[in-house]
């Protein structure tokens, strides 16, 4: 395994092939390896829609996950950056 911090290399590679960022693929692969895919999938889907959030709420989320250039982004740019991070 090229990266010892990745717990499920096969899952990681599939996610990267689908276009997920390195960070997102690693988070998903490691969570599913540690807890099982069914447990992880049950947790998902509780976040409100980005379209219903204000620009300041989106900015705070972008800041939390470390998206660069967020201060000059429009609401639509922030939504796109958060969805693709």
N, C-alpha and C positions, 0 to 999 in steps of 0.2 A: 504494500500500500504506500503510495508516494507521500501522503500526508497523514501522520499518525493521529492528528486531532480529529480526523473524519472517521466516524464509527461505522458508517454504512457506505462504503465506497461505490457500490453498484447503484444505490439510490442517488447518491451525490452526482454521479456521472449522468444519469438519466435527467435529473433536474437541470444540470448545466446544459445538456443538449437541447432541452426545451426552452432555454433562454434565461433561466434564473441566475441571479448574481451569485458570486462565490459565497457571500455571507448568507444569503437566503438559502441556498442549496445546503450549506453546512448546517445551518440551524435545523432544517427539516430532516436531513439525513441523521443527525445526531439525536434529535428528539425521537424519531421513529425507531432508531436502533435501541435506545434506552427504555422506552416505554411501550413500544409496539405501535404499529400503524393505526389500529382501531382506536386506541386510547387518544392518540394525537389528533386524529380526524374528528373525534367527538368534541374536542375543545374548540375547534374552528368555527367561524361563522357568527361570532357574537359582536363583532365590531360594527359600529354604524357606517353607513355608506359615506365615502369621501365626498360625494356630491352634496350631501346634506350638511357638511361641516363648513364653518366659516374659514376664511383665509388664515386668520390667526391660529385657529385650531390645527389647520393643516401645517402651518409653519412650525408650531410646537412639536408636532409628530415628526416632521422632517428633521428638526433639530435633535430630537431624541434618538433617531436612527442614524444621524450623521450624514445627511445628504448635503454635499457641497453646493454652493451657489444658491442656496435657498432664499437669501435675502432679496435677490433680484427676480425671483420667479413670480409669475402670475398664479392665480388659483388653479387654472387648468394645468400649468407646468408642475405645480406642487403635487396635484393629483396623479399626474403621469409619473413623476419621479417616485412617489410613494408606492404606486402599483408595480413599478418595475425594479424596485430596490430588492 
